[in-house]
Amino acid sequence: MIRPADPPGNPVRVLIADDQALLRGSLRVLVDAEPGLATTSEAATGTEAVRLAEQDPPDVVLMDVRMPGMDGIEATRRICGSPATANVKVLILTMFDLDEYVYAALRAGASGFLLKDTPPSELLAAIRVIAAGEALLAPAVTRRLIAEFVRRPEPSRPLRRTLDGVTEREREVLILIACGLSNTEIAERLYLGIATVKTHVSHLLTKLAARDRAQLVIVAYESGLVTVARPPLGT
């Protein structure tokens, strides 16, 4: 279950990128009707999504994968890789859980993904979660996909990531992040204060040069801390 973060003082700003006008319109109505959320603009192509994100950076981009011209994966790579939009989070929306697309999206810097048949309430909660960097989305499916992503590394990157400098407690926190647990859930599991958990997460992001929690999950698998044969904490 995706748990939304507490609504911020200012609305979470959302850019919707999809080549289907009807879906874009439906998503816009859904987002704008939700207190604390607001759409900034709509894009029908990846190129347009990148341009609009640079002109008026949103908090979250709802990004379709298959779009004409520049696809959603390349658009994600450009948005996440540009200093002008470095703080923009990308949530991939896909019709099917097509693994190859998700692997590529994660490599490009996406913070998470959802299937397009996700219930509206779950999508709205996911937007808040992604904006806050609070938890990985669709944890059960995402863990499977990330595990497969790690099993098929690109030749240009190392087979293993190391956890040098990461303390034992931080490793415990990293395992729970890989389970998709929120800071509150981690605090409950490890009997820690929420501020302490946030400090551990911050240290992990810095030590492992990770952009967000989704990237921490990738590191958890790449380092061997979490494996397919040994699911994290019995999940």
Backbone torsions as a table, in degrees:
resi	resn	phi	psi	omega
1	MET	NA	127.7	178.4
2	ILE	-80.1	126.2	179.7
3	ARG	-104.1	119.9	-179.8
4	PRO	-71.9	148.7	174.0
5	ALA	-76.3	165.2	178.1
6	ASP	-62.1	136.7	-179.3
7	PRO	-58.1	133.5	179.3
8	PRO	-76.1	171.7	179.2
9	GLY	-64.6	-40.8	177.0
10	ASN	-99.5	150.9	-178.9
11	PRO	-65.1	148.7	172.7
12	VAL	-73.7	123.4	-174.9
13	ARG	-94.0	129.2	-171.1
14	VAL	-123.6	129.8	171.5
15	LEU	-102.7	131.2	-177.7
16	ILE	-106.5	121.6	-179.4
17	ALA	-121.8	111.0	179.6
18	ASP	-160.0	143.4	-177.2
19	ASP	-82.1	-5.3	178.4
20	GLN	-98.0	113.8	-175.9
21	ALA	-60.7	-38.0	-179.0
22	LEU	-64.8	-41.5	179.1
23	LEU	-68.3	-41.7	177.3
24	ARG	-57.7	-46.2	-179.4
25	GLY	-63.0	-40.3	-179.8
26	SER	-65.8	-42.1	179.0
27	LEU	-65.6	-38.4	179.8
28	ARG	-63.5	-44.6	178.4
29	VAL	-60.9	-43.4	-179.1
30	LEU	-62.2	-48.0	-177.5
31	VAL	-66.5	-46.4	-175.7
32	ASP	-69.0	-20.9	178.8
33	ALA	-83.0	-9.7	-177.2
34	GLU	-93.9	123.0	177.4
35	PRO	-57.0	134.7	177.9
36	GLY	88.6	-1.0	176.9
37	LEU	-125.1	150.1	178.2
38	ALA	-156.7	136.7	176.8
39	THR	-81.7	146.0	176.8
40	THR	-97.7	-41.7	-177.4
41	SER	-169.6	176.2	177.8
42	GLU	-126.3	144.1	177.9
43	ALA	-128.4	138.4	-179.6
44	ALA	-99.4	-10.1	-179.8
45	THR	-139.6	164.5	176.6
46	GLY	-64.3	-39.4	179.0
47	THR	-59.7	-44.0	179.7
48	GLU	-66.5	-37.3	178.8
49	ALA	-61.6	-44.1	179.2
50	VAL	-63.2	-45.5	-178.7
51	ARG	-62.1	-46.1	-178.9
52	LEU	-67.9	-36.0	178.2
53	ALA	-64.9	-35.3	178.8
54	GLU	-74.7	-36.9	-178.9
55	GLN	-69.3	-41.6	-176.1
56	ASP	-145.2	80.8	-173.0
57	PRO	-55.3	123.5	175.5
58	PRO	-86.4	177.1	172.4
59	ASP	-82.7	-38.2	-176.3
60	VAL	-137.6	139.2	170.5
61	VAL	-109.2	123.8	169.3
62	LEU	-85.3	109.0	-168.1
63	MET	-114.2	119.5	171.4
64	ASP	-75.1	154.2	179.6
65	VAL	-87.0	-51.9	-174.4
66	ARG	-90.5	102.8	176.0
67	MET	-135.4	152.5	-178.6
68	PRO	-66.4	150.5	-179.0
69	GLY	72.7	-124.2	176.1
70	MET	-70.9	122.4	-178.9
71	ASP	-81.2	176.9	-175.9
72	GLY	-66.9	-27.4	-179.8
73	ILE	-70.7	-46.2	177.8
74	GLU	-65.7	-38.0	177.1
75	ALA	-62.8	-40.4	177.4
76	THR	-62.3	-44.3	180.0
77	ARG	-59.7	-41.8	-177.9
78	ARG	-72.2	-39.5	179.8
79	ILE	-67.1	-46.4	-177.7
80	CYS	-72.6	-23.8	-177.3
81	GLY	-93.9	-5.1	-178.4
82	SER	-94.4	133.4	177.3
83	PRO	-58.3	-30.4	-177.8
84	ALA	-69.2	-23.9	-178.1
85	THR	-127.5	27.5	-175.6
86	ALA	-62.4	-27.0	-178.2
87	ASN	-91.9	-1.0	179.8
88	VAL	-78.8	130.8	178.1
89	LYS	-98.6	140.9	-179.6
90	VAL	-112.8	126.9	175.5
91	LEU	-112.3	112.5	-177.9
92	ILE	-78.2	131.9	173.0
93	LEU	-112.4	125.6	-177.6
94	THR	-131.9	149.8	-178.6
95	MET	-71.3	-38.2	179.0
96	PHE	-131.1	161.3	178.2
97	ASP	-83.5	67.7	179.5
98	LEU	-76.3	105.0	-170.7
99	ASP	-53.4	-45.3	-175.2
100	GLU	-59.9	-37.2	178.6
101	TYR	-66.4	-40.3	-178.2
102	VAL	-69.3	-40.4	176.7
103	TYR	-57.3	-47.7	-178.2
104	ALA	-62.7	-39.2	-179.9
105	ALA	-64.9	-40.7	178.9
106	LEU	-66.1	-41.3	177.0
107	ARG	-62.8	-32.8	-178.5
108	ALA	-75.5	-14.5	177.2
109	GLY	113.9	7.6	178.9
110	ALA	-61.7	145.7	-179.4
111	SER	-88.2	-12.9	179.2
112	GLY	171.9	-177.5	179.4
113	PHE	-153.0	158.1	174.5
114	LEU	-140.8	154.6	172.5
115	LEU	-79.5	151.2	-177.5
116	LYS	-69.4	-15.1	177.0
117	ASP	-92.7	13.2	175.2
118	THR	-61.3	136.6	177.5
119	PRO	-56.1	144.4	-178.4
120	PRO	-52.1	-41.6	-178.8
121	SER	-62.3	-37.2	179.0
122	GLU	-69.7	-37.7	178.3
123	LEU	-64.4	-45.1	-179.7
124	LEU	-63.6	-41.5	177.1
125	ALA	-64.4	-38.1	-179.4
126	ALA	-63.5	-38.4	178.7
127	ILE	-60.4	-45.0	178.8
128	ARG	-63.7	-41.9	-178.9
129	VAL	-63.3	-45.9	179.7
130	ILE	-63.3	-42.3	-179.6
131	ALA	-61.3	-36.5	-178.4
132	ALA	-86.1	-11.7	-176.1
133	GLY	65.4	27.5	-169.8
134	GLU	-84.6	-34.7	-176.7
135	ALA	-158.1	154.4	175.6
136	LEU	-74.1	145.0	-176.8
137	LEU	-86.5	155.3	176.8
138	ALA	39.6	61.1	-168.2
139	PRO	-56.3	-42.2	-176.4
140	ALA	-62.2	-46.9	-179.9
141	VAL	-72.0	-41.6	-176.6
142	THR	-63.4	-39.5	178.9
143	ARG	-60.7	-41.1	179.1
144	ARG	-62.8	-43.7	-177.5
145	LEU	-69.0	-40.6	179.6
146	ILE	-67.0	-37.8	177.5
147	ALA	-60.6	-41.0	178.8
148	GLU	-69.8	-37.3	176.1
149	PHE	-58.4	-41.7	179.6
150	VAL	-69.5	-33.2	-179.3
151	ARG	-69.4	-22.6	-179.5
152	ARG	-116.0	65.2	-175.8
153	PRO	-68.0	152.1	173.9
154	GLU	-73.7	143.7	-178.6
155	PRO	-57.3	-26.6	-174.3
156	SER	-80.4	-8.2	-178.6
157	ARG	-119.4	156.8	-176.8
158	PRO	-63.6	154.6	177.0
159	LEU	-72.7	-28.4	-176.8
160	ARG	-129.8	143.4	170.0
161	ARG	-104.2	142.7	180.0
162	THR	-96.8	159.6	178.4
163	LEU	-113.7	34.5	179.4
164	ASP	-57.4	132.4	177.5
165	GLY	85.8	-5.9	179.3
166	VAL	-87.1	126.7	-178.0
167	THR	-74.4	167.3	-179.9
168	GLU	-62.0	-41.4	179.1
169	ARG	-65.5	-39.6	177.7
170	GLU	-64.6	-33.4	175.3
171	ARG	-64.3	-40.6	177.5
172	GLU	-62.1	-42.6	178.2
173	VAL	-64.2	-40.6	-179.2
174	LEU	-63.2	-39.6	177.4
175	ILE	-61.2	-42.7	-178.9
176	LEU	-69.9	-33.7	174.3
177	ILE	-62.2	-41.1	178.6
178	ALA	-65.0	-22.0	175.2
179	CYS	-79.1	-9.6	-178.3
180	GLY	88.2	15.0	-178.6
181	LEU	-77.5	146.5	175.6
182	SER	-80.2	171.1	177.4
183	ASN	-58.8	-40.9	179.9
184	THR	-63.2	-42.7	179.8
185	GLU	-67.7	-37.2	177.1
186	ILE	-64.8	-42.7	178.8
187	ALA	-59.1	-42.5	179.2
188	GLU	-66.7	-41.1	-177.3
189	ARG	-67.5	-38.8	-175.8
190	LEU	-100.6	4.0	-180.0
191	TYR	56.3	48.4	179.1
192	LEU	-119.3	161.6	173.1
193	GLY	-75.3	152.7	-178.0
194	ILE	-63.0	-35.2	178.6
195	ALA	-65.3	-36.9	178.7
196	THR	-66.1	-41.4	178.1
197	VAL	-62.3	-44.9	179.8
198	LYS	-60.1	-36.9	178.0
199	THR	-65.5	-43.6	178.1
200	HIS	-61.2	-43.7	179.9
201	VAL	-62.7	-43.1	178.9
202	SER	-60.7	-42.7	178.5
203	HIS	-63.7	-40.2	179.2
204	LEU	-63.5	-43.8	179.2
205	LEU	-59.5	-41.7	-179.1
206	THR	-71.2	-50.0	-176.0
207	LYS	-64.2	-34.6	-175.1
208	LEU	-100.3	6.3	178.9
209	ALA	50.8	45.2	-178.3
210	ALA	-99.0	141.4	-178.1
211	ARG	-73.7	-38.6	-179.0
212	ASP	-161.0	-170.2	-175.0
213	ARG	-67.1	-32.5	177.6
214	ALA	-60.7	-40.1	178.0
215	GLN	-68.6	-31.5	175.6
216	LEU	-64.3	-36.6	177.9
217	VAL	-63.5	-42.3	177.8
218	ILE	-59.2	-43.9	179.3
219	VAL	-62.1	-39.1	-179.8
220	ALA	-58.6	-39.3	178.0
221	TYR	-77.9	-43.1	-177.6
222	GLU	-63.0	-32.8	-178.4
223	SER	-79.1	-14.2	-176.6
224	GLY	87.9	0.9	179.1
225	LEU	-63.7	-36.5	175.3
226	VAL	-123.8	133.8	-178.9
227	THR	-131.3	165.1	176.8
228	VAL	-66.7	-40.2	-178.7
229	ALA	-67.3	-29.1	179.4
230	ARG	-122.2	85.9	-179.5
231	PRO	-57.3	144.9	-177.8
232	PRO	-62.6	122.5	173.7
233	LEU	50.7	39.6	173.7
234	GLY	74.0	12.9	-178.8
235	THR	-82.3	NA	NA
